[in-house]
Amino acid sequence: MAYRTQSGWSSKYKVNGFVYNGHELNTKIRSLNFDSLKRYFVIFWGIGEVSIIEIDDFYLGGRIIFDLKGFDQRGVGWVISAPHFCF
């Protein structure tokens, strides 16, 4: 995956992440901030460090076949590359 910078896209990184719908995410982190009908790619970087990326593209679940795009809670754009997705 890669994130948007002021000068383009970052290098690609291989990370472990999880896909949750908004209801699952709200339950997991005890929040009401996420839309139950949307999907989110969540990366836990370390204690207290997380990126929550709202997936803009259509995603039904299972293995990601095409790259997905979205924005995190700070408004940073991300591309989740299909070959590097981990379950």
C-alpha positions in Angstrom: 0.0 0.0 0.0 1.0 3.6 -0.4 -0.2 7.0 0.9 -0.5 10.4 -0.8 2.2 13.0 -0.2 2.5 16.6 -1.3 4.8 15.5 -4.1 2.9 12.3 -5.2 2.7 8.8 -3.8 5.0 7.3 -1.1 6.9 4.1 -1.7 4.8 1.0 -1.3 4.7 -0.7 2.0 3.7 -4.2 3.0 1.5 -4.1 6.1 -1.0 -6.3 7.9 -4.5 -4.8 8.1 -8.1 -5.7 8.7 -11.3 -4.8 6.9 -14.3 -4.0 9.1 -17.7 -2.6 8.3 -18.6 0.5 10.3 -20.8 -1.4 12.8 -17.9 -3.8 13.6 -15.4 -0.9 13.9 -17.7 1.1 16.2 -18.2 -1.9 18.4 -14.5 -2.7 18.5 -13.3 0.8 19.5 -16.5 1.8 21.4 -17.4 4.6 19.0 -20.3 5.9 16.9 -18.1 7.7 14.4 -18.2 5.2 11.6 -21.0 4.6 9.0 -22.4 1.1 9.4 -22.8 0.7 5.6 -19.2 1.5 4.8 -16.0 -0.6 4.9 -12.8 0.4 6.6 -9.2 -0.9 6.2 -7.6 -0.7 9.6 -3.8 -0.8 10.3 -2.6 -1.1 13.9 0.9 0.4 13.8 1.6 0.1 17.5 0.1 0.9 20.9 -2.3 3.8 20.4 -1.3 4.2 16.7 -3.9 3.2 14.1 -4.8 4.3 10.6 -8.5 3.9 9.7 -9.0 4.1 5.9 -12.5 4.5 4.6 -12.6 2.4 1.4 -14.1 4.5 -1.4 -14.3 1.6 -3.9 -16.8 -1.2 -4.0 -15.7 -4.1 -1.8 -17.9 -7.2 -1.0 -15.4 -9.0 1.2 -12.8 -11.7 0.8 -9.6 -11.3 -1.2 -9.0 -7.9 -2.8 -8.5 -8.4 -6.5 -8.1 -4.8 -7.6 -6.4 -1.9 -5.8 -8.7 0.0 -3.4 -8.6 3.7 -2.7 -9.6 5.6 0.4 -8.9 8.3 2.9 -7.8 8.0 6.5 -9.1 10.0 9.5 -6.7 12.8 8.8 -7.8 13.1 5.1 -4.6 11.4 3.7 -5.3 9.4 0.5 -4.3 5.7 0.4 -4.1 3.0 -2.2 -4.4 -0.6 -0.9 -2.7 -2.8 -3.4 -4.3 -6.1 -4.1 -1.1 -8.3 -4.0 -0.1 -7.0 -0.5 -3.4 -7.5 1.3 -3.2 -9.7 4.4 -6.2 -11.3 6.2 
